[in-house]
Amino acid sequence: MNTRLKRLALHAQGLGAKARFGTGIDGTHQAIAHLGYVQIDTLSVVQRAHHHVLWNRVPAYDPADLNRLVGEKKIFEYWFHAAAYLPMRDYRFALPRMTSIRNGESRYFCNGDTRLMQEIVAKVRSEGALGLRDLETGGARSGSWWSGGPARRAVETLFMRGELMVCERRGAEKRYDLAERCLPEGIDLSVPSTHAYAAHLFDTHLRAHGAVTSAQVLHLRTGQTLRAAVRDVVRERLDAGVVQRLQGIGGLDVYVDSAAATRIPALPARVTILSPFDNLIIHRDRLSALFGFDYRIECYTPANKRAFGYFCLPVLHGDVLVARIDCKAHRKEGRLEVISTHWEATADREPVLPRLADALQRFATFNGCHTVDDPAHPAP
């Protein structure tokens, strides 16, 4: 049963059948719509996480397509459990968080200066989209409260409140415009009820993962009202036969998509190098229960306490997570360095090694590198 669940999860994630979501920009749009979100990360020791996640799922993926899709108003940047790209059709489900922040209910986005925020909105309204650099070096304002921290906090608060949206990225720099200019005409702006929001969360996770736990659905979301609403949604889906409950897998109840569970295609025996922020990986308890893989990212851990390395990437072979590999892209040298490889105790390395070598070469190319520097397996 666990093997079937793993294959169901991998197929739902788009890590089974090749080009499940299509190719190019249309495939990128469909992948984000199906997964519900793709987490944005700024770490660049290898290609950034949002590009890595999509490259693994979309043949002919082009990082520039994210900007194009934002410009076409098909996706937007906001918060899922972290900063993410989300399908524009789900915009209304971001409204409860925006409303909560506007009402002063967040301890993280409550110190933006009101007068400064008003001035920034007025500046964007009159001059068009702006980046933080435009505010921090803004003529006579330079060196005043517009500079540095105050301007950044004000813009971040306006973004989280939903008054400003990211309209494009120029490299790592975000450009902000008024939300009213970034949203498509006719978009649903009705605030969902708690029950509708709970249903959205459950259905999004079920579609994207095939098999989910309540803890996964509620990951980093608090409040007894929402928890009760998720329980109600689960009961409704069980009663309707949409999901089945399997008990005792890793000590957790798992809810399985009834229709998807009847048609799980075979998985190819290929190697996929995953991002630490991949949607398959991100909920650690579920990952451990389903795949028997205990994973923690260690870039925030002091160097002398790391067990596996700064930015270890999980390695998937078929339906088994067999290793983690610590890599660094030296782009100016065109070299992908393999710092270390740590195999799982039960991994059968022989069939994996040649496929891993091929996967590393593809990954190197994706990272703008032409050679792989792997001391454990030097090139002939």
Salt bridges, closest charged atoms under 4 A:
ASP62 OD2 - ARG68 NH1 3.49
ASP65 OD1 - ARG68 NH1 2.36
GLU72 OE1 - LYS74 NZ 3.36
GLU77 OE2 - ARG169 NE 2.73
ASP90 OD1 - ARG89 NE 2.90
GLU119 OE2 - ARG115 NE 3.53
GLU119 OE1 - ARG141 NH2 3.01
GLU127 OE2 - LYS123 NZ 3.16
ASP134 OD2 - ARG175 NH1 2.66
GLU136 OE2 - ARG152 NH2 3.90
GLU163 OE2 - ARG161 NH2 2.74
GLU168 OE2 - ARG170 NH2 3.26
ASP177 OD1 - ARG181 NH1 2.84
GLU180 OE2 - ARG125 NH1 3.19
ASP188 OD2 - ARG92 NE 3.37
ASP203 OD2 - ARG237 NH2 2.87
ASP232 OD1 - ARG235 NH2 2.19
GLU236 OE2 - HIS195 NE2 2.90
GLU236 OE1 - ARG237 NH1 3.77
ASP278 OD1 - ARG57 NH2 2.78
ASP319 OD2 - ARG7 NE 3.04
GLU333 OE1 - ARG335 NH2 2.97
GLU337 OE1 - HIS330 NE2 2.70
GLU344 OE2 - ARG324 NH2 2.89
ASP373 OD2 - ARG335 NH1 2.82
ASP374 OD2 - HIS377 ND1 3.40
